[in-house]
Amino acid sequence: MDDDASERSGATRREALEAGVVTAALLYAGFPAAANGAEPPAPAPTPMGVRLRVNGAVRDLSLDPRTTLLDALREHLALTGSKKGCDHGQCGACTVLLDGRRINACLTLAVMHDGEAIETIEGLADGETLHPMQAAFIEHDGFQCGYCTSGQICSAVGMVRESRAGMPSYVTSDLTRPEPELTDPEIRERMSGNICRCGAFPNIVVAIRKAAGERT
């Protein structure tokens, strides 16, 4: 290759590199989208103040309004007992109690619950005294790996409250009873939103039946 050809070839490579850098910069800046008539990416939302009452304590946070309640508990308050399993509301590992009702914390935004009372697995015990549901799970081996256990226990506590309030389930046979009897089928139906991948369901049912029998 002669000098002129070499110079022409070198110039072409430099131009190609320069063009690539410019193209990458434009892609990063979103110019192609603007050129096609689309709006550039929106800036991140302004953080919002939210006051959560968690396990009896008031916690003031400044959060991206897109933050789920689960992420607020785990990432901002270090309450990691509530687990992130499927993150789609299908496994129940993130179940907490909101004003006494059980909910999937991964499916709701923290800013939606300003001022509301939230109870997590960390708040069920009374000092060194376990909640009856926690004690029953230990007594009857209602867990194996333990990943789903916090959600199972919180859900079970909420479920027993629902039953005592007279709320029927899909399998309740006698709707005239003021309080549905928590038979094994009732417990299994009411706990169907909580999945144990280890398959400890028989022991979970026994533990819940035992704790439900203690009127606390």
Order of alpha helices (4+ residues) and beta strands (2+ residues): alpha-alpha-beta-beta-beta-beta-beta-alpha-alpha-alpha-alpha
